[in-house]
Amino acid sequence: MKKSILAMSLFTALYSGATMANLHINGFASIKGGMSTGSDKSLYGYTDELDFKNESLFAIQVRSDLGDRLSVTAQVMGRGSNDFDARFEWAFVSYDLTDNMTVNAGRLRTPFYIYSEFMDVGYAYEWSRVPRSVYGLGFDNIEGVSLYRTDQLGSFDSTLQILYGAFDGEAGFGSTQLQNLAGVSWELGQDWYRFRAAYFSAKVTIDTVALNPLFDGLTVSGLGDLAREMDFDDDKGTFFGLGLTVDRNDIIAVVEYNKVDVSGSLFAKRTNYFASVGYRINEFTPFVSYEREDWDAKSDIYQPFLPVLPSPGLRELVVGAVEGQAADTNTLNLGLRYDFHPSAAFKAQYSSQKNKLSDQRNDALVVGIDLVF
């Protein structure tokens, strides 16, 4: 509630100053309904009950040009999964150092992926959602500063972004702190294709509430070294990503790949990628995509300690905690985009995910409208 009031206060303050500054207001929305195809299946938050809130959202972005190269931007979003409670996604100040170089400071979107900046703007891509197997770190924004630079390198357009900041909030395992998060993303492109590379690192500390009793038990049992190998306490986390986009002769293709690791912890070594291709036929764009998650559990953490673990029960808890981080899934998506309006698109997408570890398949069918205004 406080965040909703704060968001409205910011909007009111910016709007009241419109006579003194150049104010730009735009927004986007997604209205989606979906369900799984069986009572024992669930995927992306959908069950066999038709749900219109799960992936629906509404957002407004306000940018005020204050003159003398200074501007401020704020994006407020309400997600159906959070009962449309309005929250800040972005809130930052920008200063143009030159015509092609800008410094941003505040709450920023972390440029991990090709569609990081537009991942919530469904109208910006063909799918009903960005590929969850790749876009799945559990957080998207940080508080920090970035340098954004565009150049012409021969026949290539170059976009370089250097970022430094921190994150403190809920992400995946629990209450997460990322300190000294720093890295760079770089895009090179010309005409109909673009290449992208990104690398980021941070010091990771996570309060894993569910696992803390296990870590405490290991320490009490004289196995503090094993507890420290498993927990998240100022450990180095790294992200490396590559991407390619192609848009030529009505063919749209996207490939994206990343690797994620947190050394000195039970965090599995994650390798994720997807490939997607679509073909425009007037206002219609049918597409197909394939996603892959391959997360290797760090079994070498506990294996040297197995002979000295004091009880079978404790041994089972340790092995389960580490091996439980593994994942081996394939996801196939089939869909259609119909641009029935210059600012709106209807989409339908069927997703089928196979968990090879549990030998279980889950699927979901989603239809909806993405629009910008």
C-alpha positions in Angstrom: 0.0 0.0 0.0 2.8 2.4 0.9 4.5 1.7 -2.5 1.2 2.4 -4.3 0.9 5.8 -2.5 4.5 6.6 -3.3 4.1 5.7 -6.9 1.0 7.9 -7.2 2.8 10.7 -5.4 5.7 10.6 -7.9 3.3 10.6 -10.8 1.4 13.6 -9.4 4.6 15.5 -8.7 5.9 15.0 -12.2 2.6 15.8 -13.8 2.3 19.1 -11.8 5.7 20.1 -13.0 4.8 19.6 -16.7 4.8 23.3 -17.4 8.4 23.5 -16.3 9.7 20.4 -17.9 9.2 18.3 -21.0 7.1 15.4 -19.8 6.6 12.1 -21.7 4.1 9.5 -20.5 3.7 6.1 -22.1 2.7 2.6 -20.9 2.1 -1.0 -21.8 -0.2 -3.8 -20.6 -0.8 -7.5 -21.0 -4.2 -9.1 -20.5 -3.7 -12.9 -20.5 -5.7 -16.0 -19.6 -4.3 -19.4 -19.4 -4.5 -22.9 -17.9 -2.9 -26.3 -17.9 -4.4 -29.2 -19.7 -4.7 -31.6 -16.7 -5.6 -31.6 -13.0 -2.2 -33.0 -12.2 -0.2 -30.5 -14.3 1.0 -27.0 -13.6 3.4 -24.7 -15.5 4.4 -21.0 -15.1 1.9 -20.6 -12.3 -1.0 -22.0 -14.3 -3.2 -24.9 -13.1 -6.3 -26.6 -14.6 -8.3 -23.6 -13.4 -8.6 -20.7 -16.0 -6.5 -17.8 -14.6 -6.6 -14.2 -15.9 -4.3 -12.7 -13.2 -1.2 -14.8 -13.3 0.7 -13.1 -16.1 -1.4 -10.0 -16.7 0.2 -6.6 -15.9 -0.2 -2.9 -16.4 2.6 -0.3 -16.4 3.1 3.4 -16.8 6.5 5.0 -17.6 7.1 8.7 -17.0 10.2 10.6 -18.3 10.8 14.2 -17.6 13.4 16.2 -19.5 14.8 18.7 -17.0 17.0 20.5 -19.5 20.8 20.9 -19.7 21.1 17.1 -20.5 19.4 16.0 -17.3 16.3 13.8 -17.1 14.5 11.5 -14.7 12.6 8.3 -15.5 10.2 6.2 -13.5 8.3 3.1 -14.3 5.4 1.9 -12.1 4.0 -1.6 -12.7 1.1 -3.6 -11.3 1.2 -7.4 -11.8 -1.8 -9.6 -11.6 0.3 -12.1 -9.6 0.6 -9.4 -6.9 -3.0 -8.3 -7.1 -1.9 -5.4 -9.3 -0.2 -3.6 -6.4 1.7 -0.8 -8.1 5.5 -1.0 -7.5 8.5 0.8 -8.9 10.4 -1.2 -11.6 12.6 1.6 -12.6 13.4 5.0 -11.0 16.6 6.7 -12.2 18.3 10.0 -13.1 20.1 10.3 -16.5 22.8 12.8 -17.5 24.0 13.0 -21.1 27.8 13.3 -20.9 28.0 13.6 -24.7 25.6 13.0 -27.6 26.4 9.3 -27.5 27.2 8.7 -23.8 24.8 8.7 -20.9 25.2 8.0 -17.1 22.2 6.6 -15.3 21.9 6.3 -11.5 19.1 4.9 -9.4 17.0 1.7 -9.7 18.0 0.2 -13.1 17.2 -2.9 -15.1 20.2 -5.2 -15.1 21.2 -5.9 -18.8 21.6 -9.7 -18.5 19.6 -10.6 -21.6 18.7 -9.5 -25.1 15.3 -8.4 -24.0 16.2 -7.3 -20.5 15.0 -3.7 -21.0 11.7 -4.9 -22.6 11.1 -8.2 -20.9 7.8 -7.1 -19.4 6.7 -5.4 -22.7 5.0 -8.3 -24.4 4.3 -6.3 -27.5 8.1 -6.1 -28.1 8.4 -9.8 -29.0 6.5 -12.7 -30.6 6.1 -15.0 -27.6 3.5 -14.8 -24.8 6.5 -14.4 -22.3 10.2 -14.3 -22.5 11.7 -17.8 -22.3 11.6 -18.6 -18.6 14.4 -21.2 -18.9 16.9 -18.5 -19.8 15.3 -15.4 -18.1 15.1 -17.0 -14.7 17.6 -15.6 -12.2 14.9 -14.4 -9.9 15.7 -10.7 -10.0 15.9 -8.1 -12.8 16.7 -4.8 -11.2 19.5 -3.3 -9.1 20.3 0.0 -7.3 23.4 1.4 -8.9 24.9 3.4 -11.7 25.5 2.6 -15.4 27.4 4.1 -18.3 25.6 3.7 -21.7 27.5 4.4 -24.9 26.6 4.1 -28.6 29.1 4.2 -31.4 29.6 3.4 -35.1 32.5 0.9 -35.5 33.1 0.6 -39.2 29.8 -0.7 -40.6 28.6 -1.9 -37.2 26.4 -0.2 -34.7 27.8 -0.6 -31.2 26.0 -0.4 -27.9 28.1 -0.7 -24.7 26.7 -0.7 -21.2 28.9 -0.8 -18.0 27.1 -1.3 -14.7 27.9 -1.3 -11.0 25.5 -1.6 -8.1 23.8 -3.9 -5.5 20.7 -5.9 -4.9 18.9 -6.6 -1.6 15.6 -8.5 -1.8 13.9 -11.8 -2.4 15.4 -13.9 -5.2 15.1 -17.7 -5.7 16.6 -19.2 -2.5 15.5 -16.5 -0.1 16.6 -13.1 1.2 19.4 -12.2 -1.1 22.2 -9.6 -1.0 24.4 -9.0 -4.0 27.3 -6.6 -3.3 29.8 -5.2 -5.8 27.7 -6.3 -8.7 29.6 -5.2 -11.8 29.8 -6.1 -15.4 29.4 -5.1 -19.0 27.1 -5.9 -22.0 28.0 -5.2 -25.6 25.9 -5.4 -28.7 27.2 -5.2 -32.3 24.9 -5.2 -35.3 24.1 -4.1 -38.8 21.1 -4.3 -41.0 19.3 -7.5 -40.2 21.4 -9.1 -37.4 22.8 -8.3 -34.0 25.3 -10.1 -31.7 25.3 -9.6 -27.9 27.7 -10.6 -25.1 27.4 -10.0 -21.3 29.4 -10.7 -18.2 28.6 -9.9 -14.6 29.9 -10.8 -11.2 28.9 -10.1 -7.6 29.5 -11.1 -4.0 26.5 -13.3 -3.0 25.0 -13.7 0.5 21.7 -15.5 0.9 19.7 -16.2 4.1 18.5 -19.7 3.2 15.8 -20.1 5.9 14.9 -23.6 4.9 18.5 -24.8 5.0 19.8 -22.9 8.0 18.9 -25.7 10.5 21.0 -28.1 8.3 24.0 -25.7 8.3 23.7 -25.2 12.1 23.5 -29.0 12.6 26.6 -29.6 10.5 28.5 -26.9 12.5 27.5 -28.4 15.8 28.6 -31.8 14.6 32.0 -30.5 13.8 31.4 -30.3 10.1 31.6 -26.5 9.8 33.8 -26.8 6.7 31.0 -28.7 4.9 28.4 -26.1 6.0 30.6 -23.3 4.6 31.0 -25.2 1.3 27.3 -25.4 1.0 26.0 -22.0 2.3 25.9 -18.6 0.6 28.2 -16.2 2.5 30.0 -13.6 0.4 30.6 -16.1 -2.4 31.4 -15.1 -6.0 28.6 -15.3 -8.4 29.1 -15.0 -12.1 26.9 -14.6 -15.2 28.0 -15.0 -18.8 25.6 -14.7 -21.7 25.6 -14.7 -25.5 22.9 -13.8 -27.9 22.0 -13.4 -31.6 19.0 -11.9 -33.3 18.1 -12.1 -37.0 15.2 -10.2 -38.7 15.3 -10.6 -42.5 12.8 -11.2 -45.3 10.0 -11.9 -42.8 12.1 -14.4 -40.9 12.6 -13.6 -37.2 15.2 -15.8 -35.3 16.6 -15.4 -31.8 19.2 -17.6 -30.0 20.3 -16.9 -26.4 22.7 -18.8 -24.1 24.0 -18.2 -20.6 25.9 -19.8 -17.8 25.4 -19.0 -14.1 27.4 -20.1 -11.1 28.0 -19.2 -7.4 31.3 -20.7 -6.3 31.7 -21.9 -2.8 28.0 -22.8 -2.5 25.5 -25.6 -3.3 24.2 -23.5 -6.2 24.2 -25.8 -9.2 26.2 -24.8 -12.3 23.5 -23.6 -14.6 23.6 -23.8 -18.4 20.5 -22.4 -20.2 19.7 -21.6 -23.8 16.8 -21.2 -26.2 16.3 -20.9 -30.0 13.3 -19.4 -31.6 12.1 -18.8 -35.2 9.1 -17.1 -36.6 7.8 -16.1 -40.0 5.6 -13.1 -40.8 2.7 -13.6 -43.1 1.1 -10.1 -43.3 -0.3 -9.5 -39.8 0.3 -13.1 -38.6 3.5 -14.5 -37.2 3.5 -18.2 -36.3 6.5 -19.2 -34.3 8.2 -22.2 -32.6 10.9 -22.1 -29.9 12.9 -24.6 -27.9 14.3 -24.0 -24.4 16.8 -26.0 -22.4 17.9 -26.0 -18.7 20.9 -28.1 -17.7 21.8 -27.6 -14.1 24.7 -29.7 -12.7 24.5 -30.4 -9.0 27.9 -30.0 -7.2 28.2 -33.5 -5.8 31.9 -33.0 -5.2 31.0 -30.7 -2.3 29.7 -33.5 0.0 31.5 -36.6 -1.3 34.7 -36.1 0.7 32.6 -35.8 3.9 30.4 -38.8 3.4 32.6 -41.1 5.5 32.5 -38.8 8.5 28.8 -37.7 8.5 27.6 -38.9 11.9 24.2 -40.4 10.9 22.3 -41.7 7.8 19.6 -39.0 8.4 22.1 -36.2 8.2 23.8 -37.8 5.2 20.4 -37.9 3.4 19.7 -34.2 4.2 23.1 -33.1 2.8 22.8 -35.2 -0.4 19.2 -34.1 -0.9 20.1 -30.4 -0.4 22.9 -30.5 -3.0 21.3 -32.9 -5.6 18.0 -31.0 -5.3 19.6 -28.1 -7.1 19.9 -30.1 -10.3 17.6 -29.6 -13.2 17.2 -31.2 -16.7 14.3 -29.8 -18.6 13.3 -29.3 -22.2 10.5 -26.9 -23.2 8.7 -26.7 -26.6 6.6 -23.6 -27.4 4.2 -23.3 -30.4 2.4 -20.0 -30.9 0.9 -17.3 -33.1 1.0 -13.5 -33.0 -1.7 -11.5 -34.8 -1.1 -7.7 -35.1 -4.8 -6.7 -35.3 -4.0 -3.1 -34.4 -1.0 -0.7 -34.7 -0.5 -0.8 -31.0 -1.9 -4.2 -30.0 -1.3 -7.8 -30.7 -3.2 -10.9 -30.0 -1.2 -14.0 -29.0 -1.8 -17.7 -28.4 0.9 -20.0 -27.1 1.1 -23.6 -26.1 4.1 -24.6 -23.9 5.1 -28.2 -23.0 7.9 -28.8 -20.6 9.5 -32.2 -19.9 11.3 -32.7 -16.6 13.8 -35.5 -17.4 14.8 -36.0 -13.8 11.2 -36.7 -12.6 10.0 -38.0 -16.0 7.1 -35.6 -15.8 5.6 -33.4 -18.5 3.6 -30.3 -17.8 2.0 -27.9 -20.2 0.0 -24.7 -20.4 -2.1 -22.9 -23.0 -2.2 -19.1 -22.8 -4.0 -16.5 -24.9 -4.1 -12.7 -24.5 -3.5 -9.2 -25.8 -0.3 -7.2 -25.5 -0.5 -3.5 -26.1 1.5 -0.2 -25.8 0.1 3.3 -25.4 
